[in-house]
Amino acid sequence: MEQEAAETLVQAASSDGSNPKGPDESEAVNRARKLLFRRMLVGIRDGRFFLGNFHCIDKQGNIILQDAVEYRSTRRSSPSPMEQRFLGLILIPSSCRVSCHVGCSVEEQLSLLSF
């Protein structure tokens, strides 16, 4: 459900913008505002995950996270299966993204999905 909300936001943000002040754009902006500064977990194609605060999304669907931490799997010989490092402010291209999850309550998830 969280992924559906994020994907709906990406689709709305990447609309063609032919009617810049139409109801569709204001709906996309409202959805983006609801996600601002929420914890977001984004997975990319090479298996890494990034956890950070949602900062913005552009028309192409690229996501910027603040205070991001990268998580990646390490070799089995290490004591912990995941390695992490602090990255700060990062841009995740839409072409690399495979999953997107937002940390919020069930009620908030439903409100993000409602039209």
C-alpha positions, 0 to 999 in steps of 0.5 A, a space after each residue: 500500500 505504501 508503494 502504491 501511494 509513492 508510485 501514484 505520487 511519481 505518476 502524478 508528478 511526471 504528468 505532462 504539465 500542459 495545464 499547469 494550474 489544473 486540478 491534477 497538478 494541485 492534487 499532485 502537489 498536495 500529495 507531495 506535501 503530505 510526504 514531505 519530511 517523512 521517512 522513506 525507504 527506497 530500493 534500487 536495482 543493484 540491491 542497495 537501499 536508502 533510508 532518509 527523509 523525503 525532500 522532493 520529487 521532480 517531473 521525471 520521478 527522481 527523488 531527493 532524500 535528506 539525511 540518507 543512510 545507505 544499506 547494502 549486503 556484505 560478505 558472509 564473513 562479516 559479523 553483521 549481514 548489512 553494512 551502512 554508511 551515512 550519505 546526507 543529501 542524495 538524488 535517486 534517479 527514477 531509472 534506478 528505483 525498484 521500490 519505494 516505501 513511506 513510513 506512516 500510519 494506515 489512515 495516512 496511507 489510505 488518505 494518500 491513495 484516495 482521490 
